[in-house]
Amino acid sequence: MDFSDIEKYVISPKGEHLGDFNCSDDCFVRLIKVENRLSFDSFIENIINDDIYDLYFKNEIDNNSFYTFIAPFGMLHTYYTDYSSTVRIVFDSLKSSVIFPKEDNDYIKLTEPSLTVTALDYKKMLPGAAYGMSYVFTLSDGSYLIYDGGLEGDSERLIDLLKSNNKRRDGKVTVAAWIITHSHYDHYQCLKTVLESFSGELDIEFFVFNEAKKEFFKDEKEFDGFLTTDIYKLANDKYSNLKYIRLHTGQKLCVRDCVIEAFFTHEDLYPSMVSCMNSTSLITKVYLGGQTFMFLADEEGESDKILPKMYSKAWKSDFVQVTHHGYGGGTDELYDLIAPKYAMWPTANYFFELVKEGKWKKAHSIYLLENIKVKEAFIGDGDHKTLILPYGK
C-alpha cells in the first residue's frame, strides 16, 4: 500500500504540507502545519459532510482533538495537536489489523478487578541486568489484560499465574487483550515463548501495538522486526481467530470494564527520526476499578522532548509505570504532571536500591521518591503482588 492506492481519498486541511510518512506496510501518515484550531475544525466538518466517510469515534484530551472515520480504504484517523498546531492524518488500510472496539458490554461480572505486578526472574539475567516488564490486569469477568510479559524464562511463571488466578466459570484462560509496548526482546520474549510452547493453554482475543518501520530509525541496527513480521508468523500459525489492533494516538480501546487510551505512538514524532526503539514505545492510560494507570513503557530520547507539551491535566494518574525500568528516560516535568500516588518499577530489587540511594545518575525515577513522594513503590521482583482495585481506598 502507498499513497497512490488511496490518492482519490486523500484530503487535507489548509496549511503547510510537512510530509507523507510510510509508518508501516499498511499505514501512512500525512502531516500538516495549520494556522490554528479553527482550520482543523473546518477540516473535520468537511469530512463529516462527505458521504464516503462515517464517523466512528471522537475524543478530546486536554486541547487536542481526535477523530476516527470508517473509510473506503479502511480507517482514517486524524487529530490536532495544540502545542505544535499540527494535524496528523493517519490512513490505515486495516489489511493486517481491525478497528478498535469502542465498547464491550457483553460480559458477566465474576470478580473484583485487580492489577498484578508480576514477578520476573532477574536472577537468570546477565550480571548487573535488571530489565523486563510484565503486568496483568484481571478484569471483572475474569479475563486478562496483559502488558508485555518479560523474558523467555518468565513465560511458564506467567502461564501459572493466569491459570491459578482464573475465575471464569467455563475454565478457559482468556486474554482479552495483550499489549506489546515496543519491539524489544525483554518486553516480547515471554510472549514469543508463549506462542511457541503454551498457545494451547489460553485464548487470546486481541494483540495491541503500533509498530514502527526500519526506515524510521537513524541507525537501522536499532530496529527489531518482531512486531512488523515475526508476531504475525507465530500467532497466525497458532490462532485462527486472533485479531490485531494498531492503536493510534487518542483512540480508546474498550475490553470488558477496562478502557485503554493511547497517549502517544511513534507517529507523533514525525518528521523526526528516532535513535532507538524505546522512543517508539506505545504510551497508554488504563481506566479500571475507579483508578487510572499510566504506562510509559521504555519511553526516552526523542519522546522525552514532546510528551510534557502534548498534554497537561490529562497526564494525572493514580499509578505510573516508571519508564525504562528506572534506568533513564522520563523527565521531572512529566512525572510532575502525572503526580502519581503509586509507582511501578519494572526492575530488580537491587537496582531499585541503587536508584533509592542516588547511585544511578541517569535515573529521573528518583524524582518520584524524593519530590513526589509516592505512597508505595511496587518492584517487579520477588513474589507476584496483586492489588484489588480500587487500591488504597
TORKOL-4160 file (C-alpha; in steps of 0.2 Angstrom, whole numbers, padded with zeros to 4 digits, m for minus):
393
<pt num="1" X="0000" Y="0000" Z="0000"/>
<pt num="2" X="0006" Y="0018" Z="m0004"/>
<pt num="3" X="m0002" Y="0034" Z="m0007"/>
<pt num="4" X="m0006" Y="0030" Z="m0025"/>
<pt num="5" X="m0018" Y="0017" Z="m0019"/>
<pt num="6" X="m0028" Y="0029" Z="m0009"/>
<pt num="7" X="m0025" Y="0045" Z="m0019"/>
<pt num="8" X="m0043" Y="0049" Z="m0023"/>
<pt num="9" X="m0047" Y="0048" Z="m0004"/>
<pt num="10" X="m0033" Y="0059" Z="0002"/>
<pt num="11" X="m0039" Y="0075" Z="0010"/>
<pt num="12" X="m0030" Y="0088" Z="0020"/>
<pt num="13" X="m0034" Y="0104" Z="0029"/>
<pt num="14" X="m0027" Y="0121" Z="0023"/>
<pt num="15" X="m0009" Y="0123" Z="0029"/>
<pt num="16" X="0009" Y="0119" Z="0026"/>
<pt num="17" X="0012" Y="0101" Z="0020"/>
<pt num="18" X="0026" Y="0094" Z="0030"/>
<pt num="19" X="0027" Y="0077" Z="0023"/>
<pt num="20" X="0019" Y="0060" Z="0020"/>
<pt num="21" X="0027" Y="0046" Z="0030"/>
<pt num="22" X="0026" Y="0027" Z="0027"/>
<pt num="23" X="0025" Y="0021" Z="0045"/>
<pt num="24" X="0020" Y="0003" Z="0042"/>
<pt num="25" X="0016" Y="m0008" Z="0027"/>
<pt num="26" X="m0002" Y="m0004" Z="0029"/>
<pt num="27" X="m0002" Y="0013" Z="0036"/>
<pt num="28" X="0003" Y="0031" Z="0031"/>
<pt num="29" X="0003" Y="0047" Z="0040"/>
<pt num="30" X="0001" Y="0065" Z="0032"/>
<pt num="31" X="0007" Y="0079" Z="0042"/>
<pt num="32" X="0000" Y="0097" Z="0040"/>
<pt num="33" X="0005" Y="0113" Z="0049"/>
<pt num="34" X="m0011" Y="0123" Z="0051"/>
<pt num="35" X="m0014" Y="0141" Z="0057"/>
<pt num="36" X="m0025" Y="0137" Z="0072"/>
<pt num="37" X="m0038" Y="0125" Z="0079"/>
<pt num="38" X="m0051" Y="0133" Z="0068"/>
<pt num="39" X="m0043" Y="0126" Z="0052"/>
<pt num="40" X="m0044" Y="0108" Z="0060"/>
<pt num="41" X="m0062" Y="0111" Z="0065"/>
<pt num="42" X="m0066" Y="0116" Z="0047"/>
<pt num="43" X="m0057" Y="0101" Z="0040"/>
<pt num="44" X="m0067" Y="0089" Z="0051"/>
<pt num="45" X="m0083" Y="0097" Z="0046"/>
<pt num="46" X="m0079" Y="0093" Z="0028"/>
<pt num="47" X="m0075" Y="0075" Z="0031"/>
<pt num="48" X="m0091" Y="0073" Z="0041"/>
<pt num="49" X="m0101" Y="0081" Z="0026"/>
<pt num="50" X="m0093" Y="0069" Z="0014"/>
<pt num="51" X="m0104" Y="0054" Z="0011"/>
<pt num="52" X="m0089" Y="0042" Z="0009"/>
<pt num="53" X="m0083" Y="0044" Z="0027"/>
<pt num="54" X="m0093" Y="0038" Z="0043"/>
<pt num="55" X="m0088" Y="0045" Z="0060"/>
<pt num="56" X="m0084" Y="0030" Z="0071"/>
<pt num="57" X="m0076" Y="0039" Z="0086"/>
<pt num="58" X="m0070" Y="0056" Z="0093"/>
<pt num="59" X="m0060" Y="0061" Z="0109"/>
<pt num="60" X="m0053" Y="0076" Z="0117"/>
<pt num="61" X="m0038" Y="0075" Z="0128"/>
<pt num="62" X="m0034" Y="0092" Z="0135"/>
<pt num="63" X="m0033" Y="0104" Z="0120"/>
<pt num="64" X="m0031" Y="0090" Z="0107"/>
<pt num="65" X="m0045" Y="0083" Z="0096"/>
<pt num="66" X="m0045" Y="0066" Z="0089"/>
<pt num="67" X="m0057" Y="0058" Z="0076"/>
<pt num="68" X="m0058" Y="0041" Z="0068"/>
<pt num="69" X="m0068" Y="0038" Z="0052"/>
<pt num="70" X="m0073" Y="0022" Z="0043"/>
<pt num="71" X="m0066" Y="0025" Z="0025"/>
<pt num="72" X="m0067" Y="0015" Z="0009"/>
<pt num="73" X="m0049" Y="0010" Z="0010"/>
<pt num="74" X="m0051" Y="0006" Z="0029"/>
<pt num="75" X="m0049" Y="0019" Z="0043"/>
<pt num="76" X="m0045" Y="0037" Z="0043"/>
<pt num="77" X="m0039" Y="0044" Z="0060"/>
<pt num="78" X="m0035" Y="0062" Z="0061"/>
<pt num="79" X="m0030" Y="0073" Z="0076"/>
<pt num="80" X="m0025" Y="0091" Z="0080"/>
<pt num="81" X="m0010" Y="0093" Z="0092"/>
<pt num="82" X="m0012" Y="0110" Z="0100"/>
<pt num="83" X="0006" Y="0113" Z="0106"/>
<pt num="84" X="0013" Y="0112" Z="0088"/>
<pt num="85" X="m0003" Y="0117" Z="0078"/>
<pt num="86" X="m0001" Y="0102" Z="0068"/>
<pt num="87" X="m0014" Y="0090" Z="0060"/>
<pt num="88" X="m0009" Y="0071" Z="0058"/>
<pt num="89" X="m0020" Y="0061" Z="0046"/>
<pt num="90" X="m0017" Y="0043" Z="0048"/>
<pt num="91" X="m0023" Y="0032" Z="0033"/>
<pt num="92" X="m0024" Y="0014" Z="0039"/>
<pt num="93" X="m0029" Y="0001" Z="0027"/>
<pt num="94" X="m0034" Y="m0012" Z="0041"/>
<pt num="95" X="m0027" Y="m0026" Z="0030"/>
<pt num="96" X="m0017" Y="m0033" Z="0044"/>
<pt num="97" X="m0027" Y="m0026" Z="0059"/>
<pt num="98" X="m0045" Y="m0022" Z="0064"/>
<pt num="99" X="m0053" Y="m0006" Z="0071"/>
<pt num="100" X="m0053" Y="m0005" Z="0090"/>
<pt num="101" X="m0069" Y="m0009" Z="0099"/>
<pt num="102" X="m0076" Y="0006" Z="0107"/>
<pt num="103" X="m0087" Y="m0003" Z="0119"/>
<pt num="104" X="m0088" Y="m0020" Z="0126"/>
<pt num="105" X="m0103" Y="m0023" Z="0137"/>
<pt num="106" X="m0107" Y="m0041" Z="0134"/>
<pt num="107" X="m0100" Y="m0049" Z="0150"/>
<pt num="108" X="m0105" Y="m0055" Z="0167"/>
<pt num="109" X="m0096" Y="m0049" Z="0182"/>
<pt num="110" X="m0087" Y="m0063" Z="0192"/>
<pt num="111" X="m0074" Y="m0054" Z="0202"/>
<pt num="112" X="m0067" Y="m0038" Z="0208"/>
<pt num="113" X="m0054" Y="m0031" Z="0195"/>
<pt num="114" X="m0036" Y="m0031" Z="0201"/>
<pt num="115" X="m0018" Y="m0027" Z="0195"/>
<pt num="116" X="m0004" Y="m0040" Z="0197"/>
<pt num="117" X="0014" Y="m0034" Z="0197"/>
<pt num="118" X="0021" Y="m0050" Z="0190"/>
<pt num="119" X="0037" Y="m0056" Z="0197"/>
<pt num="120" X="0051" Y="m0058" Z="0184"/>
<pt num="121" X="0066" Y="m0069" Z="0187"/>
<pt num="122" X="0080" Y="m0057" Z="0187"/>
<pt num="123" X="0092" Y="m0070" Z="0194"/>
<pt num="124" X="0093" Y="m0078" Z="0177"/>
<pt num="125" X="0099" Y="m0062" Z="0168"/>
<pt num="126" X="0116" Y="m0057" Z="0165"/>
<pt num="127" X="0126" Y="m0049" Z="0180"/>
<pt num="128" X="0120" Y="m0032" Z="0183"/>
<pt num="129" X="0105" Y="m0033" Z="0171"/>
<pt num="130" X="0088" Y="m0028" Z="0178"/>
<pt num="131" X="0076" Y="m0026" Z="0164"/>
<pt num="132" X="0060" Y="m0035" Z="0158"/>
<pt num="133" X="0042" Y="m0029" Z="0161"/>
<pt num="134" X="0026" Y="m0038" Z="0164"/>
<pt num="135" X="0009" Y="m0033" Z="0172"/>
<pt num="136" X="m0008" Y="m0042" Z="0172"/>
<pt num="137" X="m0025" Y="m0034" Z="0175"/>
<pt num="138" X="m0039" Y="m0046" Z="0180"/>
<pt num="139" X="m0055" Y="m0039" Z="0173"/>
<pt num="140" X="m0072" Y="m0041" Z="0181"/>
<pt num="141" X="m0077" Y="m0056" Z="0170"/>
<pt num="142" X="m0061" Y="m0065" Z="0175"/>
<pt num="143" X="m0052" Y="m0062" Z="0158"/>
<pt num="144" X="m0035" Y="m0053" Z="0157"/>
<pt num="145" X="m0026" Y="m0038" Z="0150"/>
<pt num="146" X="m0008" Y="m0041" Z="0149"/>
<pt num="147" X="0006" Y="m0028" Z="0147"/>
<pt num="148" X="0022" Y="m0036" Z="0138"/>
<pt num="149" X="0026" Y="m0051" Z="0149"/>
<pt num="150" X="0045" Y="m0051" Z="0151"/>
<pt num="151" X="0058" Y="m0063" Z="0145"/>
<pt num="152" X="0058" Y="m0081" Z="0139"/>
<pt num="153" X="0061" Y="m0088" Z="0156"/>
<pt num="154" X="0046" Y="m0079" Z="0163"/>
<pt num="155" X="0034" Y="m0087" Z="0152"/>
<pt num="156" X="0030" Y="m0103" Z="0162"/>
<pt num="157" X="0028" Y="m0092" Z="0178"/>
<pt num="158" X="0016" Y="m0080" Z="0169"/>
<pt num="159" X="0005" Y="m0095" Z="0162"/>
<pt num="160" X="0005" Y="m0102" Z="0180"/>
<pt num="161" X="m0001" Y="m0085" Z="0187"/>
<pt num="162" X="m0015" Y="m0085" Z="0174"/>
<pt num="163" X="m0021" Y="m0102" Z="0177"/>
<pt num="164" X="m0021" Y="m0101" Z="0196"/>
<pt num="165" X="m0030" Y="m0084" Z="0196"/>
<pt num="166" X="m0043" Y="m0090" Z="0184"/>
<pt num="167" X="m0060" Y="m0085" Z="0189"/>
<pt num="168" X="m0070" Y="m0089" Z="0174"/>
<pt num="169" X="m0084" Y="m0102" Z="0175"/>
<pt num="170" X="m0080" Y="m0110" Z="0159"/>
<pt num="171" X="m0062" Y="m0114" Z="0165"/>
<pt num="172" X="m0055" Y="m0105" Z="0150"/>
<pt num="173" X="m0039" Y="m0094" Z="0152"/>
<pt num="174" X="m0044" Y="m0079" Z="0142"/>
<pt num="175" X="m0033" Y="m0064" Z="0137"/>
<pt num="176" X="m0045" Y="m0051" Z="0132"/>
<pt num="177" X="m0030" Y="m0040" Z="0126"/>
<pt num="178" X="m0011" Y="m0042" Z="0126"/>
<pt num="179" X="m0002" Y="m0026" Z="0124"/>
<pt num="180" X="0015" Y="m0025" Z="0117"/>
<pt num="181" X="0023" Y="m0008" Z="0120"/>
<pt num="182" X="0038" Y="m0009" Z="0109"/>
<pt num="183" X="0049" Y="m0022" Z="0100"/>
<pt num="184" X="0062" Y="m0025" Z="0112"/>
<pt num="185" X="0066" Y="m0043" Z="0117"/>
<pt num="186" X="0064" Y="m0040" Z="0136"/>
<pt num="187" X="0046" Y="m0035" Z="0133"/>
<pt num="188" X="0041" Y="m0048" Z="0120"/>
<pt num="189" X="0052" Y="m0063" Z="0123"/>
<pt num="190" X="0039" Y="m0070" Z="0135"/>
<pt num="191" X="0025" Y="m0068" Z="0123"/>
<pt num="192" X="0036" Y="m0076" Z="0109"/>
<pt num="193" X="0039" Y="m0092" Z="0120"/>
<pt num="194" X="0020" Y="m0092" Z="0125"/>
<pt num="195" X="0016" Y="m0093" Z="0106"/>
<pt num="196" X="0029" Y="m0106" Z="0103"/>
<pt num="197" X="0025" Y="m0118" Z="0118"/>
<pt num="198" X="0010" Y="m0113" Z="0128"/>
<pt num="199" X="m0003" Y="m0107" Z="0115"/>
<pt num="200" X="m0015" Y="m0121" Z="0118"/>
<pt num="201" X="m0017" Y="m0116" Z="0136"/>
<pt num="202" X="m0025" Y="m0099" Z="0134"/>
<pt num="203" X="m0037" Y="m0090" Z="0122"/>
<pt num="204" X="m0031" Y="m0073" Z="0116"/>
<pt num="205" X="m0043" Y="m0061" Z="0108"/>
<pt num="206" X="m0033" Y="m0046" Z="0103"/>
<pt num="207" X="m0015" Y="m0041" Z="0101"/>
<pt num="208" X="m0012" Y="m0022" Z="0103"/>
<pt num="209" X="0003" Y="m0012" Z="0097"/>
<pt num="210" X="0009" Y="0001" Z="0085"/>
<pt num="211" X="0024" Y="m0005" Z="0075"/>
<pt num="212" X="0037" Y="0007" Z="0068"/>
<pt num="213" X="0046" Y="0003" Z="0051"/>
<pt num="214" X="0065" Y="0001" Z="0050"/>
<pt num="215" X="0066" Y="0016" Z="0039"/>
<pt num="216" X="0061" Y="0027" Z="0054"/>
<pt num="217" X="0077" Y="0024" Z="0063"/>
<pt num="218" X="0093" Y="0034" Z="0062"/>
<pt num="219" X="0103" Y="0018" Z="0064"/>
<pt num="220" X="0094" Y="0003" Z="0057"/>
<pt num="221" X="0104" Y="m0008" Z="0069"/>
<pt num="222" X="0092" Y="m0001" Z="0082"/>
<pt num="223" X="0077" Y="m0009" Z="0073"/>
<pt num="224" X="0069" Y="m0025" Z="0079"/>
<pt num="225" X="0056" Y="m0033" Z="0067"/>
<pt num="226" X="0046" Y="m0044" Z="0080"/>
<pt num="227" X="0031" Y="m0033" Z="0078"/>
<pt num="228" X="0032" Y="m0030" Z="0060"/>
<pt num="229" X="0034" Y="m0048" Z="0054"/>
<pt num="230" X="0038" Y="m0061" Z="0067"/>
<pt num="231" X="0022" Y="m0059" Z="0078"/>
<pt num="232" X="0011" Y="m0062" Z="0063"/>
<pt num="233" X="0020" Y="m0078" Z="0058"/>
<pt num="234" X="0020" Y="m0085" Z="0075"/>
<pt num="235" X="0002" Y="m0080" Z="0081"/>
<pt num="236" X="m0007" Y="m0084" Z="0064"/>
<pt num="237" X="0000" Y="m0102" Z="0065"/>
<pt num="238" X="m0007" Y="m0104" Z="0082"/>
<pt num="239" X="m0023" Y="m0095" Z="0082"/>
<pt num="240" X="m0036" Y="m0094" Z="0068"/>
<pt num="241" X="m0047" Y="m0081" Z="0075"/>
<pt num="242" X="m0034" Y="m0069" Z="0083"/>
<pt num="243" X="m0036" Y="m0050" Z="0079"/>
<pt num="244" X="m0023" Y="m0037" Z="0079"/>
<pt num="245" X="m0026" Y="m0019" Z="0084"/>
<pt num="246" X="m0014" Y="m0005" Z="0078"/>
<pt num="247" X="m0019" Y="0008" Z="0091"/>
<pt num="248" X="m0016" Y="0026" Z="0086"/>
<pt num="249" X="m0014" Y="0042" Z="0097"/>
<pt num="250" X="m0030" Y="0047" Z="0105"/>
<pt num="251" X="m0040" Y="0031" Z="0102"/>
<pt num="252" X="m0049" Y="0022" Z="0116"/>
<pt num="253" X="m0049" Y="0003" Z="0116"/>
<pt num="254" X="m0063" Y="m0005" Z="0127"/>
<pt num="255" X="m0061" Y="m0023" Z="0134"/>
<pt num="256" X="m0075" Y="m0028" Z="0146"/>
<pt num="257" X="m0075" Y="m0015" Z="0160"/>
<pt num="258" X="m0057" Y="m0008" Z="0156"/>
<pt num="259" X="m0053" Y="0007" Z="0144"/>
<pt num="260" X="m0035" Y="0009" Z="0137"/>
<pt num="261" X="m0032" Y="0026" Z="0130"/>
<pt num="262" X="m0017" Y="0029" Z="0118"/>
<pt num="263" X="m0007" Y="0044" Z="0123"/>
<pt num="264" X="0007" Y="0043" Z="0112"/>
<pt num="265" X="0014" Y="0032" Z="0097"/>
<pt num="266" X="0029" Y="0034" Z="0086"/>
<pt num="267" X="0018" Y="0043" Z="0074"/>
<pt num="268" X="0019" Y="0058" Z="0085"/>
<pt num="269" X="0037" Y="0060" Z="0081"/>
<pt num="270" X="0036" Y="0063" Z="0063"/>
<pt num="271" X="0045" Y="0071" Z="0054"/>
<pt num="272" X="0059" Y="0067" Z="0066"/>
<pt num="273" X="0068" Y="0050" Z="0065"/>
<pt num="274" X="0072" Y="0041" Z="0081"/>
<pt num="275" X="0089" Y="0035" Z="0088"/>
<pt num="276" X="0082" Y="0019" Z="0097"/>
<pt num="277" X="0067" Y="0008" Z="0099"/>
<pt num="278" X="0062" Y="0015" Z="0116"/>
<pt num="279" X="0057" Y="0031" Z="0108"/>
<pt num="280" X="0043" Y="0022" Z="0099"/>
<pt num="281" X="0035" Y="0015" Z="0114"/>
<pt num="282" X="0016" Y="0014" Z="0115"/>
<pt num="283" X="0011" Y="0025" Z="0129"/>
<pt num="284" X="m0006" Y="0021" Z="0136"/>
<pt num="285" X="m0018" Y="0026" Z="0151"/>
<pt num="286" X="m0029" Y="0012" Z="0158"/>
<pt num="287" X="m0045" Y="0016" Z="0167"/>
<pt num="288" X="m0051" Y="0001" Z="0178"/>
<pt num="289" X="m0059" Y="m0001" Z="0195"/>
<pt num="290" X="m0061" Y="0018" Z="0198"/>
<pt num="291" X="m0042" Y="0021" Z="0196"/>
<pt num="292" X="m0030" Y="0026" Z="0182"/>
<pt num="293" X="m0013" Y="0019" Z="0177"/>
<pt num="294" X="m0001" Y="0027" Z="0166"/>
<pt num="295" X="0010" Y="0015" Z="0156"/>
<pt num="296" X="0026" Y="0024" Z="0149"/>
<pt num="297" X="0035" Y="0008" Z="0144"/>
<pt num="298" X="0053" Y="0012" Z="0139"/>
<pt num="299" X="0049" Y="0030" Z="0134"/>
<pt num="300" X="0065" Y="0040" Z="0132"/>
<pt num="301" X="0075" Y="0051" Z="0120"/>
<pt num="302" X="0065" Y="0060" Z="0106"/>
<pt num="303" X="0049" Y="0057" Z="0115"/>
<pt num="304" X="0055" Y="0065" Z="0131"/>
<pt num="305" X="0056" Y="0081" Z="0122"/>
<pt num="306" X="0037" Y="0082" Z="0117"/>
<pt num="307" X="0027" Y="0072" Z="0130"/>
<pt num="308" X="0025" Y="0086" Z="0143"/>
<pt num="309" X="0020" Y="0098" Z="0129"/>
<pt num="310" X="0006" Y="0086" Z="0122"/>
<pt num="311" X="m0005" Y="0086" Z="0137"/>
<pt num="312" X="m0006" Y="0094" Z="0154"/>
<pt num="313" X="m0020" Y="0089" Z="0166"/>
<pt num="314" X="m0024" Y="0073" Z="0157"/>
<pt num="315" X="m0007" Y="0065" Z="0162"/>
<pt num="316" X="m0014" Y="0064" Z="0180"/>
<pt num="317" X="m0015" Y="0046" Z="0186"/>
<pt num="318" X="m0016" Y="0036" Z="0202"/>
<pt num="319" X="m0002" Y="0024" Z="0196"/>
<pt num="320" X="0013" Y="0027" Z="0185"/>
<pt num="321" X="0024" Y="0013" Z="0177"/>
<pt num="322" X="0042" Y="0020" Z="0179"/>
<pt num="323" X="0049" Y="0022" Z="0161"/>
<pt num="324" X="0064" Y="0011" Z="0155"/>
<pt num="325" X="0065" Y="0001" Z="0171"/>
<pt num="326" X="0070" Y="0017" Z="0181"/>
<pt num="327" X="0087" Y="0017" Z="0171"/>
<pt num="328" X="0084" Y="0033" Z="0162"/>
<pt num="329" X="0071" Y="0042" Z="0151"/>
<pt num="330" X="0056" Y="0052" Z="0158"/>
<pt num="331" X="0058" Y="0070" Z="0164"/>
<pt num="332" X="0054" Y="0078" Z="0181"/>
<pt num="333" X="0041" Y="0089" Z="0172"/>
<pt num="334" X="0032" Y="0073" Z="0165"/>
<pt num="335" X="0032" Y="0065" Z="0182"/>
<pt num="336" X="0025" Y="0081" Z="0190"/>
<pt num="337" X="0011" Y="0081" Z="0178"/>
<pt num="338" X="0007" Y="0063" Z="0181"/>
<pt num="339" X="0008" Y="0066" Z="0200"/>
<pt num="340" X="0005" Y="0048" Z="0205"/>
<pt num="341" X="0001" Y="0040" Z="0222"/>
<pt num="342" X="0009" Y="0024" Z="0217"/>
<pt num="343" X="0024" Y="0019" Z="0206"/>
<pt num="344" X="0028" Y="0003" Z="0197"/>
<pt num="345" X="0046" Y="m0001" Z="0194"/>
<pt num="346" X="0049" Y="m0015" Z="0181"/>
<pt num="347" X="0066" Y="m0019" Z="0188"/>
<pt num="348" X="0075" Y="m0029" Z="0201"/>
<pt num="349" X="0076" Y="m0025" Z="0220"/>
<pt num="350" X="0095" Y="m0022" Z="0220"/>
<pt num="351" X="0093" Y="m0009" Z="0206"/>
<pt num="352" X="0079" Y="m0001" Z="0214"/>
<pt num="353" X="0090" Y="0001" Z="0230"/>
<pt num="354" X="0103" Y="0009" Z="0219"/>
<pt num="355" X="0091" Y="0022" Z="0212"/>
<pt num="356" X="0084" Y="0025" Z="0230"/>
<pt num="357" X="0102" Y="0029" Z="0236"/>
<pt num="358" X="0105" Y="0040" Z="0222"/>
<pt num="359" X="0119" Y="0029" Z="0215"/>
<pt num="360" X="0112" Y="0029" Z="0197"/>
<pt num="361" X="0115" Y="0046" Z="0190"/>
<pt num="362" X="0104" Y="0044" Z="0174"/>
<pt num="363" X="0088" Y="0039" Z="0184"/>
<pt num="364" X="0075" Y="0053" Z="0184"/>
<pt num="365" X="0064" Y="0040" Z="0193"/>
<pt num="366" X="0072" Y="0045" Z="0209"/>
<pt num="367" X="0061" Y="0061" Z="0207"/>
<pt num="368" X="0046" Y="0050" Z="0211"/>
<pt num="369" X="0053" Y="0046" Z="0228"/>
<pt num="370" X="0062" Y="0062" Z="0233"/>
<pt num="371" X="0050" Y="0075" Z="0226"/>
<pt num="372" X="0033" Y="0067" Z="0223"/>
<pt num="373" X="0035" Y="0056" Z="0237"/>
<pt num="374" X="0024" Y="0041" Z="0231"/>
<pt num="375" X="0015" Y="0032" Z="0244"/>
<pt num="376" X="0021" Y="0015" Z="0238"/>
<pt num="377" X="0033" Y="0008" Z="0225"/>
<pt num="378" X="0030" Y="m0009" Z="0218"/>
<pt num="379" X="0045" Y="m0018" Z="0211"/>
<pt num="380" X="0045" Y="m0032" Z="0198"/>
<pt num="381" X="0055" Y="m0044" Z="0209"/>
<pt num="382" X="0052" Y="m0057" Z="0222"/>
<pt num="383" X="0034" Y="m0063" Z="0223"/>
<pt num="384" X="0018" Y="m0058" Z="0212"/>
<pt num="385" X="0010" Y="m0043" Z="0220"/>
<pt num="386" X="m0009" Y="m0042" Z="0217"/>
<pt num="387" X="m0019" Y="m0026" Z="0221"/>
<pt num="388" X="m0038" Y="m0027" Z="0222"/>
<pt num="389" X="m0045" Y="m0011" Z="0214"/>
<pt num="390" X="m0048" Y="0002" Z="0219"/>
<pt num="391" X="m0032" Y="0000" Z="0228"/>
<pt num="392" X="m0029" Y="0010" Z="0244"/>
<pt num="393" X="m0047" Y="0016" Z="0246"/>
